[in-house]
Amino acid sequence: MTIAARKLTRNQTLVFDCLAESEGPMSAYTILDRLRDHGFKAPLQVYRALDKLTEAGMVHRLESMNAYVACAHPDEDCSHHGMTAFAICEGCGAVIEFHAHEIEHALAALAEGRKFKPERMTVEMRGLCEDCRR
């Protein structure tokens, strides 16, 4: 389902567009500050939109940074992936999203062997991108 075909509220659209236009991850409070001119007054407005966008697979939360990024491929249904992985550059803050099915399968097998059923899996790697290593 494409973004245009999804039924988003005005606030969800504004929050998604804010993240999609951003050059890096954003906290909910940074989003709030950017959207004040659009009538956003309280963090709850941002968090409600982020919850729905995350649920729809259009936005991802970077746990280690307590920040959000727009999905790298929002026109695809990201919800079928059991795991989303991110490479986060410590130099410039760039975030690269990818799916590593072999890691996902290995983690699922480990969980199953321990009688654990994961609800979601997120892997975050931190290091330096190619440009920052130069």
Residue, then its C-alpha position, 0 to 999 in steps of 0.5 A: m500500500t502506498i503512502a497516498a493510499r493510507k488513511l492518515t490523519r492530518n497530524q500523522t501526515l505532518v509528523f511523517d513528512c517532518l521525519a521524511e524531510s529530516e536529515g537524521p533521527m528526531s526526538a518527539y520533542t524536536i518534532l513538536d518544536r518543528l510543528r508548533d506553527h502547524g498547531f501542535k501544542a503538546p507532546l501527546q499529539v506527536y506521540r499519538a501520531l508516532d505510535k500509529l505511524t510505527e504501528a503501520g511500519m512507516v516510522h521506526r524508533l531507534e531505541s538507543m537514541n530515543a528517536y524516530v526515523a521515517c522508514a527507508h521504504p515507506d511504500e512497501d509493507c515493512s510490517h512483515h519483517g520480523m526484524t529491522a536493523f539499523a547502522i547508525c554513524e557516530g560521526c555524522g548521525a546517518v542512519i541506514e535501515f536494512h533487513a538481515h533475514e539470516i540474523e532474524h532467523a538465527l534470533a528467532a531460533l534462539a528465542e524458540g529454543r528458550k520458549f520465548k516468543p518475540e513481539r518485535m526485534t530491532v538491531e542497532m549497530r553503531g560505528l562510522c559510515e564510509d564517508c566519516r572513515r575517510 
